[in-house]
Amino acid sequence: MRVPAGVRERVASVHGAAALPERLRLYDGWAARYEQLHRRGFRCLHGVDGSDGMLEQARSTGLYRQLRRCVLGREPLPSPAEHYDAVTLVGALGEGQVPSAALPELLRVTRPAGGFLCLTTRSNPSNLRYKAELEAALERLERQGAWQKVLAQEVERWERATSEEESPQGTDYISGVVYIYQKCPVPPLKEG
């Protein structure tokens, strides 16, 4: 399988068990290749990232109205409650990255009664335990009435695999899942 030079090592380092400061340093080095956005008409974008390099790269694009540093899952989002029409978290829900325990924080900043959340995770062998944990957390929040599932769609050729072990059936790709949820209205308080 042909993978561009350095990609295997970079992905393995970020997904590995490296300590948070080391992972953030790796993202800083990855930032220049990261941002490809704005083509579909989205104009009022705010962003957060734990990596100063990623934030600097995002700032240089001129696409974002607001950018703030935040290590999601360790810090609260620097945004008011019920502020955003849509919240996306793409490429960060995975083993060694953003924990599934961060989901309530994403819900907190999403507009009630109709705000959307779009989340993704990988389905490669090294992420299967995390994916199961994530899906259990997603279902638990749905049972609690926090949100309603709109879509959960497997994508077979999600991204290029960086090792033969990660590529089932020799496809050179790993699969992933896109989840879209709509936040439910907050039930009125019962008088009593």
ChimeraX attribute file (.defattr): number of C-alpha atoms within 10 A of each C-alpha:
attribute: neighborCount
match mode: 1-to-1
recipient: residues
	/A:1	12
	/A:2	9
	/A:3	12
	/A:4	7
	/A:5	8
	/A:6	9
	/A:7	15
	/A:8	13
	/A:9	12
	/A:10	17
	/A:11	16
	/A:12	13
	/A:13	16
	/A:14	20
	/A:15	17
	/A:16	14
	/A:17	13
	/A:18	14
	/A:19	10
	/A:20	14
	/A:21	11
	/A:22	13
	/A:23	20
	/A:24	20
	/A:25	16
	/A:26	18
	/A:27	22
	/A:28	18
	/A:29	14
	/A:30	17
	/A:31	17
	/A:32	14
	/A:33	9
	/A:34	11
	/A:35	13
	/A:36	8
	/A:37	11
	/A:38	14
	/A:39	7
	/A:40	6
	/A:41	7
	/A:42	10
	/A:43	11
	/A:44	10
	/A:45	14
	/A:46	14
	/A:47	17
	/A:48	19
	/A:49	18
	/A:50	20
	/A:51	23
	/A:52	19
	/A:53	19
	/A:54	24
	/A:55	18
	/A:56	14
	/A:57	18
	/A:58	23
	/A:59	15
	/A:60	12
	/A:61	12
	/A:62	10
	/A:63	17
	/A:64	16
	/A:65	11
	/A:66	13
	/A:67	16
	/A:68	16
	/A:69	16
	/A:70	17
	/A:71	17
	/A:72	21
	/A:73	17
	/A:74	11
	/A:75	12
	/A:76	14
	/A:77	19
	/A:78	13
	/A:79	15
	/A:80	10
	/A:81	15
	/A:82	15
	/A:83	14
	/A:84	20
	/A:85	16
	/A:86	19
	/A:87	22
	/A:88	14
	/A:89	14
	/A:90	12
	/A:91	13
	/A:92	17
	/A:93	21
	/A:94	22
	/A:95	20
	/A:96	18
	/A:97	19
	/A:98	17
	/A:99	17
	/A:100	19
	/A:101	14
	/A:102	17
	/A:103	20
	/A:104	15
	/A:105	16
	/A:106	21
	/A:107	25
	/A:108	19
	/A:109	21
	/A:110	24
	/A:111	21
	/A:112	21
	/A:113	16
	/A:114	16
	/A:115	21
	/A:116	24
	/A:117	24
	/A:118	17
	/A:119	19
	/A:120	21
	/A:121	25
	/A:122	24
	/A:123	22
	/A:124	20
	/A:125	14
	/A:126	15
	/A:127	18
	/A:128	15
	/A:129	13
	/A:130	20
	/A:131	23
	/A:132	12
	/A:133	13
	/A:134	19
	/A:135	14
	/A:136	13
	/A:137	17
	/A:138	20
	/A:139	14
	/A:140	13
	/A:141	17
	/A:142	17
	/A:143	11
	/A:144	9
	/A:145	14
	/A:146	21
	/A:147	26
	/A:148	19
	/A:149	16
	/A:150	13
	/A:151	13
	/A:152	14
	/A:153	12
	/A:154	16
	/A:155	14
	/A:156	13
	/A:157	13
	/A:158	17
	/A:159	14
	/A:160	17
	/A:161	24
	/A:162	22
	/A:163	18
	/A:164	13
	/A:165	13
	/A:166	20
	/A:167	18
	/A:168	14
	/A:169	10
	/A:170	12
	/A:171	14
	/A:172	19
	/A:173	21
	/A:174	23
	/A:175	20
	/A:176	20
	/A:177	18
	/A:178	16
	/A:179	18
	/A:180	20
	/A:181	23
	/A:182	24
	/A:183	24
	/A:184	18
	/A:185	14
	/A:186	11
	/A:187	9
	/A:188	6
	/A:189	6
	/A:190	5
	/A:191	4
	/A:192	3
